[in-house]
Amino acid sequence: MSQIQADFAILGSTPQARLIAGLLAGTHVKSVVFAGESQSGFRLPRDLDLSIAPLTRPESWALLRAAQPLVQKLITRIGGRASCSRLDPVLFADGAEGQQALAHIRHMAEGFGLAVEKLRPSALAKGREGVVFRDATMIHRVVVEPALDRWMLQQGVHILDPRSDVMVRADGSGEIRAGETAISVTQCVLADDAAILRHLPAESWPALLLRRPATTILTEPTRRIAAPVMLEIDSGLTLWQRPESGIVAFGTGLMDHVLGEVSALLGGVVHRAGQSQYESLATRDGAPAAGRIDGSGADVLAGFGPSGMFFAPALARWLAGVATEDENRWLAARLVTRSAHTSPVAEYAAPLEAMP
């Protein structure tokens, strides 16, 4: 059996995980293995990649705004022009608390140069408020994922069969058996919900992270909604209208609960073309969480939301030990501890319930 030594194992299936792996290998000259399933062509979406998010903190907007043009340029170079497009997504809220947060998000985004405006009242149900972000960037996973896989190989990433036997040790190192090859890993990175759920032991589980049921529903073609992407910050429910007029809706809760929310938003019976239910994670305070729990074990990346891919270069620099002062400060405030239920940099978070 052959032996390989790797600096990092990136465990996760998202474009964010793939981009981090490629940047660690190509830009930061680390030896990297990647283990993650293909998603975009084989299952209903569970999230989107957008250049905006319901962020309330100025330092988060500052990092996101600085990263957006650089990541878009990189993704276009990797996946071509079809890998991303411009659109005008809408964030909306029903409750008073959510609407106050929405107003804060709008003013914060405007302060960083985004074109954001209140949505006309007639576009939403009575009592509901929304804001539209003009000319945001959406990354198309069905195009980008296979392109990222090719790019990772070019960067020197060793891509493993997702069925490889992965063991993450308590100190964060790992051992991977891939066929006749044994790979010893210095540091493992649990880079998405599925990897955290699979590899983080119960005795290390941080109070900040909540397991919860989640559902994706694909509707048959229906009438046009107010924007191609709509995110309800009260619940986290996202609606994405596809070009053929069907809507992909995903959110927290069991199938009947999410179906009821979607039916209420669309104003009638929803005819389903597809559906799936799965387990996901959320941070209790709505803020991203990163790092080794209490300073030890595998690195955890959770709660980065729809803009997570745009934080990938900063995360790669941080893991490689060459982050900027601002990036180090931002991530240091979001380190994961076992006992804390919130971080000192909480974002707006709708009420969450743990999965039974």
C-alpha positions in Angstrom: 0.0 0.0 0.0 1.4 3.4 -1.0 1.6 6.3 1.5 0.8 10.0 0.9 1.3 12.9 3.2 -1.1 15.9 2.9 -1.2 19.2 4.7 -5.0 19.6 4.4 -8.1 17.4 3.8 -11.0 19.5 2.7 -14.2 17.5 3.4 -17.3 19.0 1.8 -19.3 19.2 -1.4 -20.1 22.9 -1.9 -18.4 25.3 -4.4 -17.0 27.1 -1.3 -15.2 23.9 -0.2 -13.9 23.3 -3.8 -12.6 26.8 -4.1 -10.9 26.7 -0.7 -9.2 23.4 -1.7 -8.0 24.8 -5.1 -6.7 28.0 -3.6 -4.8 26.2 -0.8 -3.1 24.0 -3.4 -2.5 26.5 -6.2 -2.0 29.9 -4.5 -0.7 28.8 -1.1 1.3 25.8 -2.3 -0.1 23.3 0.2 -0.6 19.6 -0.4 -4.4 19.1 -0.4 -6.8 16.2 -0.8 -10.5 16.8 -1.4 -13.3 14.5 -0.5 -16.8 15.5 -1.5 -19.7 14.3 -3.6 -21.0 16.0 -6.8 -24.2 17.8 -6.1 -25.4 20.1 -8.8 -26.3 17.5 -11.5 -27.7 14.8 -9.2 -30.0 16.4 -6.6 -32.3 19.4 -5.9 -30.4 22.5 -4.6 -30.1 23.1 -0.9 -28.7 26.7 -1.1 -27.5 29.3 -3.6 -24.3 31.3 -4.1 -25.0 35.1 -4.1 -22.9 38.2 -3.7 -25.3 39.5 -1.1 -26.7 38.2 2.2 -28.7 39.4 5.2 -25.6 40.8 6.9 -25.9 43.4 9.6 -22.3 44.0 10.6 -20.1 46.5 8.7 -16.9 44.4 8.9 -18.8 41.5 7.2 -20.0 43.8 4.4 -16.5 45.2 4.0 -14.9 41.8 3.5 -17.7 40.7 1.1 -17.6 43.9 -1.0 -13.8 43.6 -1.3 -14.0 39.9 -2.3 -16.9 40.1 -4.8 -15.2 41.4 -7.9 -12.1 39.2 -7.3 -14.1 36.0 -6.8 -16.4 36.8 -9.8 -13.4 37.2 -12.0 -11.8 34.0 -10.8 -15.0 32.0 -11.2 -15.5 33.4 -14.7 -12.0 32.4 -15.6 -12.6 28.9 -14.2 -16.1 28.2 -15.5 -16.6 30.7 -18.4 -19.2 33.4 -18.8 -22.1 31.0 -18.2 -20.8 30.4 -14.6 -22.4 33.5 -13.2 -25.0 36.1 -14.0 -26.5 39.4 -12.7 -29.9 39.5 -11.1 -31.9 41.6 -8.6 -32.7 39.4 -5.6 -35.2 40.5 -2.9 -34.9 40.1 0.9 -38.3 40.4 2.7 -39.8 40.1 6.2 -43.3 39.8 7.8 -42.6 40.4 11.4 -41.7 43.7 13.1 -38.3 42.4 14.3 -37.4 41.1 10.8 -38.5 44.3 9.2 -36.3 46.3 11.6 -33.4 44.1 10.7 -34.2 44.5 7.0 -34.0 48.2 7.3 -30.7 48.0 9.0 -29.4 45.6 6.3 -30.5 48.0 3.6 -28.8 51.0 5.1 -25.6 48.9 5.8 -25.5 47.7 2.2 -26.1 51.2 0.9 -23.2 52.4 3.0 -20.9 50.0 1.2 -22.0 51.2 -2.3 -24.7 48.6 -3.2 -27.8 49.8 -5.1 -30.5 48.8 -2.6 -34.1 50.1 -2.6 -37.4 49.3 -0.9 -39.6 47.1 -3.0 -42.9 48.7 -4.1 -45.7 47.7 -1.7 -47.8 46.2 -4.5 -45.2 43.6 -5.2 -45.7 41.8 -1.8 -48.6 40.9 0.4 -50.1 43.4 2.7 -47.9 44.0 5.8 -44.9 42.5 4.2 -41.8 44.6 3.5 -38.9 43.9 1.1 -35.8 45.4 -0.3 -34.3 44.7 -3.7 -30.6 44.5 -4.4 -29.8 45.7 -7.9 -27.2 44.0 -10.0 -26.1 41.2 -7.6 -24.0 38.3 -8.8 -25.4 34.7 -8.7 -23.0 31.8 -9.3 -24.5 28.9 -11.2 -23.5 25.6 -9.6 -24.5 23.3 -12.4 -21.8 25.0 -14.6 -19.3 25.8 -11.9 -19.0 22.5 -10.0 -17.6 20.4 -12.8 -15.4 23.4 -13.8 -14.1 23.6 -10.3 -13.3 19.9 -10.3 -11.1 20.3 -13.4 -9.5 23.4 -11.9 -8.7 21.7 -8.6 -6.8 19.0 -10.5 -4.9 21.7 -12.4 -4.0 23.3 -9.0 -2.6 20.0 -7.7 -5.5 18.9 -5.5 -5.8 15.1 -5.1 -9.5 14.5 -5.6 -10.7 11.4 -3.8 -13.6 9.0 -4.4 -16.4 10.3 -2.1 -16.7 6.7 -0.8 -13.1 6.8 0.6 -12.7 5.8 4.2 -12.1 9.0 6.1 -11.1 9.1 9.8 -10.8 12.4 11.5 -8.8 12.2 14.7 -9.5 14.2 17.9 -6.5 16.5 17.3 -7.7 17.5 13.8 -5.4 15.2 11.8 -6.7 12.4 9.7 -6.2 9.2 7.9 -7.8 8.4 4.6 -7.9 5.1 2.8 -8.4 5.5 -0.9 -8.1 2.1 -2.7 -4.5 1.0 -2.2 -3.4 4.4 -1.0 -3.2 5.5 2.6 -3.2 9.3 3.1 -2.0 10.9 6.3 -3.4 14.4 6.8 -2.0 17.1 9.1 -5.3 19.1 9.4 -8.9 18.2 8.4 -11.4 20.9 7.4 -15.1 20.1 7.8 -16.3 22.5 5.1 -20.0 22.0 4.9 -23.0 20.8 6.9 -22.8 17.2 5.7 -19.1 16.9 6.6 -19.7 18.4 10.1 -22.6 16.1 10.8 -20.6 13.1 9.7 -17.3 13.7 11.3 -17.8 15.9 14.3 -18.2 13.7 17.4 -21.0 14.3 19.9 -18.6 15.0 22.7 -17.1 17.9 20.7 -20.4 19.3 19.5 -20.6 23.1 20.1 -23.7 24.7 21.6 -23.6 27.3 18.9 -24.5 24.8 16.2 -28.1 23.5 15.8 -29.1 20.4 13.8 -32.4 20.8 12.1 -34.5 19.3 9.4 -34.6 21.0 6.0 -36.6 20.6 2.8 -36.3 21.4 -0.8 -39.4 21.6 -3.1 -39.4 22.0 -6.9 -42.7 23.3 -8.2 -44.2 22.8 -11.6 -44.1 26.0 -13.8 -46.1 28.7 -12.1 -46.7 32.5 -12.3 -43.7 34.9 -12.0 -42.8 36.0 -8.5 -41.6 39.5 -7.6 -37.9 38.6 -8.2 -35.9 35.6 -9.5 -34.5 35.0 -6.0 -36.4 35.9 -2.9 -35.1 35.3 0.7 -37.4 35.6 3.7 -35.2 36.6 6.6 -37.8 35.7 9.2 -37.5 32.0 8.4 -34.6 31.6 6.0 -37.0 30.3 3.3 -35.5 30.9 -0.2 -37.5 30.9 -3.5 -35.5 30.7 -6.8 -37.5 30.8 -10.0 -35.9 28.8 -12.8 -36.0 30.0 -16.4 -38.7 27.4 -17.2 -40.9 29.1 -14.5 -40.7 26.3 -11.9 -39.6 27.5 -8.4 -37.0 25.8 -6.2 -37.9 26.5 -2.6 -35.7 25.4 0.3 -35.9 26.1 4.0 -35.9 24.8 7.5 -38.5 22.3 8.6 -40.2 19.1 7.7 -41.9 18.7 4.3 -45.4 19.7 5.4 -44.1 22.8 7.2 -42.1 24.1 4.3 -44.8 23.2 1.8 -47.3 25.2 3.9 -44.9 28.2 3.9 -44.4 28.0 0.1 -48.1 27.7 -0.5 -48.8 30.7 1.6 -46.2 32.8 -0.2 -47.4 31.7 -3.6 -51.0 32.2 -2.7 -52.4 28.8 -3.5 -51.9 25.1 -4.0 -48.4 24.1 -4.9 -48.0 21.4 -7.6 -44.7 19.6 -6.8 -42.4 18.3 -9.5 -39.8 17.1 -7.0 -38.9 17.2 -3.3 -36.2 16.2 -0.8 -35.7 16.3 2.9 -32.3 16.3 4.6 -30.5 17.4 7.8 -28.8 20.8 7.9 -27.0 23.1 10.4 -27.5 26.6 11.6 -25.7 28.9 14.1 -27.9 30.1 16.9 -26.9 33.7 16.4 -26.9 33.9 12.6 -23.2 34.6 12.4 -20.6 32.4 10.5 -18.6 30.1 12.7 -15.1 28.9 11.9 -12.0 27.3 13.3 -11.1 24.5 15.7 -13.5 24.0 18.6 -11.9 25.4 21.7 -8.7 25.5 19.7 -8.4 21.8 18.9 -9.7 19.3 16.5 -10.8 19.7 12.9 -11.5 23.1 11.5 -15.2 23.8 11.2 -16.8 26.1 8.6 -20.5 26.7 9.2 -23.3 29.3 8.8 -21.7 31.3 5.9 -25.1 31.5 4.1 -25.6 32.4 0.5 -22.5 34.6 0.3 -20.1 31.8 1.6 -18.3 31.3 -1.7 -17.2 34.9 -1.7 -15.5 34.4 1.7 -13.5 31.4 0.3 -10.3 33.3 -0.6 -10.1 34.8 2.9 -10.7 31.4 4.5 -8.0 29.8 2.4 -5.5 32.5 3.4 -6.5 32.1 7.0 -6.0 28.3 6.9 -2.7 28.8 5.2 -1.6 31.3 7.9 -1.3 34.3 5.6 -4.6 36.2 6.2 -4.7 39.9 6.3 -5.1 41.8 9.5 -8.7 42.5 8.8 -9.4 38.8 7.9 -7.6 37.6 11.0 -9.7 40.0 13.2 -12.9 39.0 11.5 -12.4 35.3 11.9 -10.9 35.5 15.4 -14.3 37.0 16.5 -16.1 33.9 15.0 -14.1 31.1 16.4 -16.1 28.1 17.6 -16.2 27.2 21.3 -18.0 24.2 22.9 -20.0 26.1 25.5 -21.0 29.5 24.0 -24.5 29.7 22.6 -23.7 33.0 20.8 -20.7 34.8 19.5 -19.8 38.5 20.2 -20.6 39.2 16.6 -24.1 37.9 16.2 -26.0 38.7 13.0 -29.8 38.8 12.7 -31.2 35.3 13.2 -34.8 34.1 13.1 -35.9 31.8 15.9 -34.5 28.4 15.5 -35.4 25.0 16.9 -33.1 22.1 17.3 -33.8 18.9 15.4 -35.3 16.3 17.8 
